[in-house]
Amino acid sequence: MALIHIINTYDVGENYNAYSCPMTNKKWVQNSKKLNMVSNPYMTVSAPSALLL
């Protein structure tokens, strides 16, 4: 949670974003430059939705 707070509070660049899975109510940080689409680690391929925080 501390890393997500830093990403949301300070300008750390465009490479990293914090996301939230609405179905599991869990959050993660992803390198958006390396992965062009959101990769939800908490859900299967059948439900890949995520929210940008």
SETORFI-399816 format. One record per residue (C-alpha): residue in three letters; chain; x, y, z. Coordinates in nm, 2 decimals. Each point is the difference from the previous one (the first is absolute). Layout:
REC miti donu     xx     yy     zz
REC  ALA    A      X      Y      Z
...
! end
This chain:
REC miti donu     xx     yy     zz
REC  MET    A   0.00   0.00   0.00
REC  ALA    A   0.29   0.24   0.07
REC  LEU    A   0.13  -0.03  -0.36
REC  ILE    A  -0.35   0.06  -0.14
REC  HIS    A  -0.03   0.31   0.22
REC  ILE    A   0.33   0.14  -0.13
REC  ILE    A  -0.10  -0.07  -0.37
REC  ASN    A  -0.34   0.18   0.05
REC  THR    A   0.14   0.29   0.20
REC  TYR    A   0.33   0.08  -0.18
REC  ASP    A   0.09   0.03  -0.36
REC  VAL    A   0.21  -0.31  -0.06
REC  GLY    A  -0.04   0.01  -0.38
REC  GLU    A  -0.21  -0.18  -0.25
REC  ASN    A   0.16  -0.35   0.03
REC  TYR    A  -0.17  -0.11   0.32
REC  ASN    A  -0.37   0.01   0.08
REC  ALA    A  -0.21  -0.13   0.29
REC  TYR    A  -0.31  -0.22  -0.08
REC  SER    A  -0.28  -0.15   0.19
REC  CYS    A  -0.20  -0.32  -0.06
REC  PRO    A  -0.36   0.08   0.08
REC  MET    A  -0.10  -0.36   0.04
REC  THR    A   0.27  -0.09   0.26
REC  ASN    A   0.05   0.35   0.14
REC  LYS    A   0.38  -0.03  -0.03
REC  LYS    A   0.25   0.24  -0.14
REC  TRP    A   0.33  -0.04  -0.19
REC  VAL    A   0.27   0.20  -0.18
REC  GLN    A   0.07  -0.06  -0.36
REC  ASN    A   0.28   0.11  -0.24
REC  SER    A  -0.22   0.15  -0.27
REC  LYS    A   0.29   0.06  -0.24
REC  LYS    A   0.09  -0.37   0.00
REC  LEU    A  -0.36  -0.13  -0.02
REC  ASN    A  -0.23   0.19  -0.24
REC  MET    A  -0.32  -0.13   0.15
REC  VAL    A  -0.11  -0.05   0.36
REC  SER    A   0.10  -0.35   0.13
REC  ASN    A  -0.22  -0.07   0.30
REC  PRO    A   0.19  -0.25   0.22
REC  TYR    A  -0.31  -0.08   0.22
REC  MET    A  -0.24  -0.11  -0.26
REC  THR    A  -0.01  -0.26  -0.28
REC  VAL    A  -0.01   0.06  -0.37
REC  SER    A  -0.38  -0.01   0.01
REC  ALA    A  -0.02   0.31   0.22
REC  PRO    A   0.30   0.23  -0.07
REC  SER    A  -0.16   0.33   0.10
REC  ALA    A   0.19   0.25   0.21
REC  LEU    A  -0.03   0.36   0.11
REC  LEU    A   0.28   0.26  -0.04
REC  LEU    A   0.04   0.17   0.34
! end
